[in-house]
Amino acid sequence: MSDADLLFRPDLLAKYGANGPRYTSYPTALQFRDDFNLDDYRHAAEDPGATDTDLSLYFHIPFCDTVCFYCGCNKVATKNRARAKPYLKQLVREIEMQAALFDTKRPVSQLHWGGGTPTFLSLDEMSALMAATREHFALRPDSEGEYSIEIDPREASARTVAHLRQLGFNRLSLGVQDFDPIVQEAVNRVQPLDMTVNVMNAAREHGFESISVDLIYGLPHQTVQSFRRTLDTILMLAPDRLSVFGYAHMPQLFKMQRQIDAAALPTPATRLALLQLVVEQLTDAGYVYIGMDHFALPTDELARAQATRTLHRNFQGYSTRADCDLIGFGASSIGKVGDVYAQNAKELPAYGAAIDAGRLAISRGIRLSADDRLRRDIITELMCNLELRFDEFEAAYGVRFLSAFAPELERLRGFEADGLVARSSNRLDVLPAGRMFVRNIAMVFDHYLGTQPMERFSRTV
């Protein structure tokens, strides 16, 4: 039996196919409160006991030159590059205000620019934003830190890549989605192959440590044959990591998705065949199936972190840097500081008005309870390291795991019977076939699920 046969269980997809969180946080953002007490964030930031914890910085750049019809991100589509100028001034002011709350001797070991399209900014604007960041925070040398940026190859040249490396970025994430021109036209993302190749070649030439590529299956007009060609091309390019997401068609939530012809979407049977193709081709090519929709070469730090139980999740997805306090900058960005989650205002006018008035733009958030912290750690262990060692939770939280989570363990019996998890007296392990259903397994421990509108979440498989 091949590795793909162990990982892919089509007989269970219908049984476990459901909407559910991706658990970039627990509790999820749906639990954030509009009446959040900003003092909770300030106290967490100023906590003198956190000085041994590194910082992680996330910057949200919401602008895109053109909009991709499938996208559900917080974005502003505009061809007016001047719109970035006032936003950058506000980001710099926010950097100053956030830095005033933290002990800025704490090193920054992780930084990420997301969007939108960060490369919407000019080279000079990128330099100015990074200079302001370095002025107020102590970034580790790029040989020690993880500094990443999301790249749209339509917006980036070899010169852009060289400039980003000079600024200290050492990891790139490239949006591709599909190389088929018919699919690209249908989703308003026309991106010839040479654009992607040029960016990847430049990244390797300038010493970027990891290159990640995003693909999407389930887009209009995709077939098994066409997506096989896309995967064949990607494997020739050999990125270090791949994220292969299932398209979630939710036009009731994301207005732009109404531009997609629902009749052109693959049938459920074709989606299933596409997913099987992804698992088979990538694992046969030597990629490690990290879980959910992520794959990495065995040499990539993501796979190494999972092997050493140091993999983590944050609001950008899987991360190799655990235990960092995360500061979010920009509209809609989310931070995690101590036991507090805090999100900035989503819309640019509200975000800008707060910053221009000299206030943090945090508009909602939550302070975690003791139960939240325990369940967060359980869900993180499942999602990242695919196991629970009961004694570790008992030592850390003073609970008797088997009795405290007896109802949850009982609900996992069905997963055991289906060969997705294995349980002994002192641990629970996610089996190879369970990696595809790890969100479903984690959902068993989610205290809030019954109170959340499930249609707000994507399908788990």
Secondary structure as GFF3:
##gff-version 3
##sequence-region A 1 461
A	DSSP	alpha_helix	3	7	.	.	.	ID=ss1
A	DSSP	alpha_helix	10	16	.	.	.	ID=ss2
A	DSSP	three_ten_helix	29	31	.	.	.	ID=ss3
A	DSSP	alpha_helix	38	45	.	.	.	ID=ss4
A	DSSP	three_ten_helix	48	50	.	.	.	ID=ss5
A	DSSP	beta_strand	55	61	.	.	.	ID=ss6
A	DSSP	beta_strand	63	64	.	.	.	ID=ss7
A	DSSP	beta_strand	76	77	.	.	.	ID=ss8
A	DSSP	three_ten_helix	81	83	.	.	.	ID=ss9
A	DSSP	alpha_helix	84	99	.	.	.	ID=ss10
A	DSSP	beta_strand	107	115	.	.	.	ID=ss11
A	DSSP	three_ten_helix	118	120	.	.	.	ID=ss12
A	DSSP	alpha_helix	123	136	.	.	.	ID=ss13
A	DSSP	beta_strand	138	139	.	.	.	ID=ss14
A	DSSP	beta_strand	146	151	.	.	.	ID=ss15
A	DSSP	three_ten_helix	153	155	.	.	.	ID=ss16
A	DSSP	alpha_helix	158	167	.	.	.	ID=ss17
A	DSSP	beta_strand	171	177	.	.	.	ID=ss18
A	DSSP	alpha_helix	181	186	.	.	.	ID=ss19
A	DSSP	alpha_helix	193	205	.	.	.	ID=ss20
A	DSSP	beta_strand	210	217	.	.	.	ID=ss21
A	DSSP	alpha_helix	224	237	.	.	.	ID=ss22
A	DSSP	beta_strand	241	246	.	.	.	ID=ss23
A	DSSP	three_ten_helix	255	259	.	.	.	ID=ss24
A	DSSP	three_ten_helix	262	264	.	.	.	ID=ss25
A	DSSP	alpha_helix	268	284	.	.	.	ID=ss26
A	DSSP	beta_strand	288	291	.	.	.	ID=ss27
A	DSSP	beta_strand	294	296	.	.	.	ID=ss28
A	DSSP	alpha_helix	301	307	.	.	.	ID=ss29
A	DSSP	beta_strand	312	314	.	.	.	ID=ss30
A	DSSP	beta_strand	317	319	.	.	.	ID=ss31
A	DSSP	beta_strand	325	329	.	.	.	ID=ss32
A	DSSP	beta_strand	334	337	.	.	.	ID=ss33
A	DSSP	beta_strand	340	344	.	.	.	ID=ss34
A	DSSP	alpha_helix	348	356	.	.	.	ID=ss35
A	DSSP	beta_strand	362	367	.	.	.	ID=ss36
A	DSSP	alpha_helix	370	380	.	.	.	ID=ss37
A	DSSP	pi_helix	381	385	.	.	.	ID=ss38
A	DSSP	beta_strand	387	389	.	.	.	ID=ss39
A	DSSP	alpha_helix	390	397	.	.	.	ID=ss40
A	DSSP	alpha_helix	401	404	.	.	.	ID=ss41
A	DSSP	alpha_helix	406	411	.	.	.	ID=ss42
A	DSSP	alpha_helix	413	417	.	.	.	ID=ss43
A	DSSP	beta_strand	421	423	.	.	.	ID=ss44
A	DSSP	beta_strand	427	430	.	.	.	ID=ss45
A	DSSP	three_ten_helix	432	437	.	.	.	ID=ss46
A	DSSP	alpha_helix	438	443	.	.	.	ID=ss47
A	DSSP	three_ten_helix	449	451	.	.	.	ID=ss48
A	DSSP	three_ten_helix	454	456	.	.	.	ID=ss49
###
